[in-house]
Amino acid sequence: MTIHIGAAPGEIAETVLLPGDPLRAKWAAETFLTDAVCVNRVRGMLGFTGNWRGNRVTIHGTGMGMPSLSIYVNELIRDYGARTLIRIGSAGAMQHDVKLRDLVLAMTASTVSTPSAAIFRELNFAPCADFGLLAAAHRAAVARGITAHVGGIYSSDVFYDERPDLNEQMTRHGVLAVEMEAAELYILAARHGVRALALLTVSDHLPTGAAMPPGDRERSFGDMVEIALEAAFA
């Protein structure tokens, strides 16, 4: 048990899927895992451990933003022995050829600031995904006929962004999408020598203002969970 995770020793699997929303963690565990058991309820941040095709998996919420994710990922790695961590979340597309419902596999994650920024001081550290997970996820997406874009994303520390000039520069430089957690996940994975990947379903489109209907979000999220699980155990 830690300050923020109430699981007993041994109740967290080495492979952890990380949706931001704790209720999505509950839905994913009930939908895709067998014998799923709730192992954390502290502060309403739900976590579940069960089995997928004979493999033990935990699905645990992280909350919104890098500071919240940093708390849970630090404890999952340091105190519970998590070795493979895959973020499963939504993102806003920044390129016209990245469409609603497409999948984005974040090869790198740029950011203005993360909770780890003070460690690096003047260095602009470049956090990146684990290549084995990235390649396996891309193969799984292609096999399912799902359009998957591989490249750089932007992890923002604000939801209501008022920097259109920055968005323009990111679009100009090929950034695929924006979300709020992946950069810190990749930094923590590098620090602790574990594997990490962010899989993101495009739910909104910044250039056009389009947004995915609620029903489509659930179906697309399900495809993403299955791809994440296949990648973790490829």
NORKA-V349964 format. One record per pair of residues at least 12 apart in sequence whose ideal C-beta (glycine too) atoms are under 10 Angstrom apart, sorted by the first residue. I is the first residue (numbers start at 0). J is the second residue. Records with the same first field share a line. If there is no record, write none. Layout:
BEGIN
I=J + J
END
This chain:
BEGIN
0=39 + 41 + 74 + 78 + 79
1=39 + 41 + 70 + 71 + 73 + 74 + 75 + 77 + 78 + 79
2=41 + 42 + 70 + 74 + 78
3=39 + 41 + 42 + 44 + 62 + 67 + 70 + 71 + 73 + 74 + 75 + 78
4=38 + 39 + 40 + 41 + 42 + 44 + 46 + 59 + 70 + 71 + 74 + 75 + 78 + 79
5=37 + 38 + 39 + 40 + 41 + 42 + 44 + 46
6=36 + 37 + 38 + 39 + 40 + 41 + 46 + 48 + 57 + 59 + 74 + 75 + 78 + 79
7=38 + 79
8=78 + 79 + 80
9=38 + 48 + 79 + 80
10=36 + 37 + 38 + 39 + 46 + 48 + 57 + 79
11=38 + 39 + 46 + 48 + 55 + 57 + 59 + 74 + 75 + 78 + 79 + 80 + 81
12=38 + 48 + 49 + 50 + 51 + 54 + 55 + 56 + 57 + 58 + 59 + 75 + 79 + 80 + 81 + 82 + 83 + 231
13=54 + 55 + 56 + 57 + 75 + 79 + 80 + 81 + 82 + 83 + 84 + 193 + 194 + 231
14=51 + 54 + 55 + 56 + 57 + 58 + 81 + 82 + 83 + 84 + 85 + 194 + 227 + 228 + 231 + 232
15=46 + 48 + 56 + 57 + 58 + 59 + 61 + 71 + 72 + 75 + 76 + 79 + 81 + 82 + 83 + 84 + 85 + 86 + 193 + 195 + 231
16=28 + 31 + 32 + 47 + 51 + 56 + 57 + 58 + 59 + 83 + 84 + 85 + 86 + 87 + 198 + 223 + 224 + 227 + 228 + 231
17=46 + 57 + 58 + 59 + 60 + 61 + 68 + 71 + 72 + 75 + 81 + 84 + 85 + 86 + 87 + 88 + 180 + 181 + 184 + 195 + 197 + 227
18=45 + 58 + 59 + 60 + 61 + 85 + 86 + 87 + 88 + 89 + 220 + 223 + 224 + 227
19=60 + 61 + 62 + 63 + 64 + 67 + 68 + 86 + 87 + 88 + 89 + 178 + 179 + 180
20=44 + 45 + 60 + 61 + 62 + 63 + 88 + 89 + 220
21=39 + 40 + 42 + 43 + 44 + 45 + 46 + 47 + 58 + 59 + 60 + 61 + 62
22=43 + 45 + 60
23=45 + 58 + 60 + 87 + 88 + 89 + 216 + 217 + 220 + 224
24=37 + 39 + 44 + 45 + 46 + 47 + 57 + 58 + 59 + 60 + 61 + 87
25=37 + 45 + 46 + 47 + 58 + 60
26=47 + 58 + 217 + 220 + 221 + 224
27=47 + 56 + 58 + 87 + 220 + 221 + 223 + 224 + 225 + 227 + 228
28=45 + 46 + 47 + 48 + 49 + 51 + 56 + 57 + 58 + 59 + 224
29=47 + 49 + 58
30=58 + 217 + 220 + 221 + 224 + 225
31=49 + 50 + 51 + 52 + 56 + 58 + 221 + 224 + 225 + 227 + 228
32=47 + 48 + 49 + 50 + 51 + 54 + 55 + 56 + 57 + 58 + 224 + 228
33=49 + 50 + 51 + 52 + 53 + 56
34=48 + 49 + 50 + 55
35=47 + 48 + 49 + 50 + 51 + 56 + 57 + 58
36=48 + 49 + 57
37=49
38=57 + 58 + 59 + 79
39=57 + 59 + 60 + 71
42=60 + 62 + 70
43=60 + 62
44=59 + 60 + 61 + 62 + 67 + 70 + 71
45=58 + 59 + 60
46=58 + 59 + 60 + 61 + 71 + 75 + 79
47=59 + 60
51=224 + 225 + 228 + 229 + 231 + 232
52=228 + 229 + 232
53=232
54=228 + 231 + 232
56=83 + 85 + 227 + 228 + 231 + 232
57=75 + 79 + 81 + 84
58=85 + 87 + 224 + 227 + 228
59=71 + 72 + 74 + 75 + 79 + 81 + 84
61=75 + 84 + 86 + 88 + 179 + 180 + 183 + 184
62=179 + 180
63=88 + 158 + 179 + 180
64=114 + 154 + 155 + 156 + 157 + 158 + 179 + 180 + 183
65=108 + 110 + 112 + 113 + 114 + 115 + 116 + 154 + 155 + 156 + 179 + 180 + 181 + 182 + 183 + 184 + 186 + 187
66=113 + 114 + 156 + 180 + 183
67=114 + 179 + 180 + 183
68=84 + 86 + 88 + 113 + 114 + 154 + 179 + 180 + 181 + 182 + 183 + 184 + 187
69=113 + 114 + 115 + 180 + 183 + 184 + 186 + 187
70=114
71=84 + 184
72=84 + 86 + 180 + 183 + 184 + 186 + 187 + 188 + 191 + 193 + 195
73=114 + 183 + 187 + 190 + 191
75=187 + 191 + 193
76=187 + 188 + 190 + 191 + 192 + 193 + 195
77=187 + 191
80=193
81=188 + 191 + 193 + 194 + 195
82=188 + 191 + 192 + 193 + 194 + 195
83=129 + 131 + 132 + 188 + 193 + 194 + 195 + 196 + 227 + 230 + 231 + 232
84=129 + 132 + 184 + 185 + 187 + 188 + 191 + 193 + 194 + 195 + 196 + 197 + 231
85=128 + 129 + 132 + 136 + 184 + 194 + 195 + 196 + 197 + 198 + 223 + 224 + 226 + 227 + 228 + 230 + 231
86=105 + 108 + 128 + 178 + 180 + 181 + 184 + 185 + 195 + 196 + 197 + 198 + 199 + 227
87=196 + 197 + 198 + 199 + 200 + 220 + 223 + 224 + 226 + 227 + 228
88=103 + 178 + 179 + 180 + 181 + 197 + 198 + 199 + 200 + 202 + 220 + 223
89=103 + 176 + 178 + 179 + 199 + 200 + 201 + 202 + 203 + 211 + 216 + 219 + 220 + 223
90=102 + 103 + 105 + 152 + 153 + 154 + 175 + 176 + 177 + 178 + 179 + 181 + 197 + 198 + 199 + 200 + 201 + 202 + 203 + 205
91=152 + 153 + 155 + 160 + 166 + 176 + 177 + 178 + 199 + 201 + 202 + 203 + 204 + 205 + 206 + 210
92=148 + 170 + 174 + 175 + 176 + 177 + 199 + 201 + 202 + 203 + 204 + 205 + 206 + 207 + 209
93=151 + 152 + 153 + 166 + 167 + 169 + 170 + 171 + 172 + 173 + 174 + 175 + 176 + 177 + 201 + 204 + 205 + 206
94=148 + 150 + 169 + 170 + 173 + 174 + 175 + 176 + 201 + 204 + 205 + 206
95=170 + 204 + 206 + 207
96=146 + 148 + 175
97=146 + 148 + 150 + 174 + 175 + 176 + 201 + 204 + 205 + 206
98=146 + 148 + 201 + 204 + 207 + 209
99=200 + 201 + 202 + 203 + 204 + 207 + 209 + 210 + 211 + 212 + 215 + 216 + 219
100=145 + 146 + 200 + 201 + 202 + 211 + 215 + 216 + 218 + 219 + 222
101=140 + 145 + 146 + 147 + 148 + 175 + 176 + 199 + 200 + 201 + 204 + 219
102=136 + 137 + 139 + 140 + 143 + 145 + 146 + 147 + 148 + 149 + 198 + 199 + 200 + 201 + 219 + 222 + 223 + 226
103=146 + 147 + 148 + 149 + 150 + 151 + 152 + 175 + 176 + 177 + 178 + 181 + 197 + 198 + 199 + 200 + 201 + 223
104=128 + 132 + 133 + 134 + 136 + 137 + 140 + 147 + 148 + 149 + 150 + 152 + 175 + 196 + 197 + 198 + 199 + 226 + 230
105=126 + 127 + 128 + 133 + 148 + 149 + 150 + 151 + 152 + 153 + 154 + 175 + 176 + 178 + 181 + 182 + 184 + 185 + 195 + 196 + 197 + 198 + 199
106=127 + 128 + 130 + 133 + 137 + 148 + 149 + 150 + 151 + 152 + 175 + 185 + 196 + 197
107=125 + 126 + 127 + 128 + 150 + 151 + 152 + 153 + 174 + 181 + 182 + 185
108=125 + 126 + 127 + 128 + 151 + 152 + 153 + 154 + 174 + 178 + 180 + 181 + 182 + 183 + 184 + 185 + 186 + 197
109=123 + 125 + 126 + 151 + 152 + 153 + 154 + 155 + 169 + 172 + 174 + 177 + 181 + 182
110=123 + 124 + 126 + 152 + 153 + 154 + 155 + 156 + 179 + 181 + 182 + 183 + 185 + 186
111=153 + 154 + 155 + 156 + 157 + 162 + 165 + 182
112=154 + 155 + 156 + 182 + 183
113=126 + 154 + 156 + 180 + 182 + 183 + 184 + 185 + 186 + 187
114=156 + 182 + 183 + 186 + 187
115=182 + 183 + 185 + 186 + 187 + 189 + 190
116=156 + 182 + 183 + 186
118=186 + 190
119=186
124=182 + 185 + 186 + 189
125=151 + 182 + 185 + 186 + 189
126=154 + 181 + 182 + 183 + 184 + 185 + 186 + 187 + 188 + 189 + 190 + 195
127=151 + 182 + 185 + 186 + 188 + 189 + 195 + 196
128=149 + 152 + 181 + 184 + 185 + 188 + 194 + 195 + 196 + 197 + 198
129=185 + 188 + 189 + 193 + 194 + 195 + 196 + 230
130=194 + 196
131=194 + 196 + 230 + 233
132=188 + 194 + 195 + 196 + 197 + 198 + 227 + 230 + 231 + 233
133=149 + 194 + 195 + 196 + 197 + 198 + 230
134=149 + 230 + 233
135=196 + 226 + 227 + 229 + 230 + 231 + 232 + 233
136=149 + 196 + 197 + 198 + 223 + 226 + 227 + 229 + 230 + 231 + 233
137=149 + 226 + 230
138=226 + 229 + 230 + 233
139=198 + 222 + 225 + 226 + 227 + 228 + 229 + 230 + 233
140=198 + 222 + 223 + 225 + 226 + 229 + 230
141=226
142=226 + 229
143=222 + 225 + 226 + 229
144=222
145=200 + 219 + 222 + 223 + 225 + 226
146=201
147=198 + 226
148=175 + 176 + 199 + 201
149=175
150=173 + 174 + 175 + 176
151=169 + 172 + 173 + 174 + 175 + 176
152=169 + 174 + 175 + 176 + 177 + 178 + 181 + 182 + 197 + 199
153=165 + 166 + 169 + 170 + 172 + 174 + 175 + 176 + 177 + 178 + 179 + 181 + 182
154=177 + 178 + 179 + 180 + 181 + 182 + 183 + 184 + 185 + 186 + 197
155=169 + 177 + 178 + 179 + 180 + 182
156=179 + 180 + 182 + 183
157=179
158=177 + 179
160=177 + 205
163=205
166=205 + 206
169=205
170=205 + 206
175=199 + 201
176=197 + 199 + 200 + 201 + 202 + 203 + 204 + 205
177=199 + 203 + 205
178=197 + 199 + 202
180=197 + 199
181=195 + 196 + 197 + 198 + 199
182=197
184=196 + 197
185=197
194=230 + 231
196=227 + 230 + 231
197=227
198=222 + 223 + 224 + 226 + 227 + 230
199=223
200=215 + 216 + 218 + 219 + 220 + 221 + 222 + 223 + 224 + 226
201=219
202=215 + 216 + 219 + 220
END
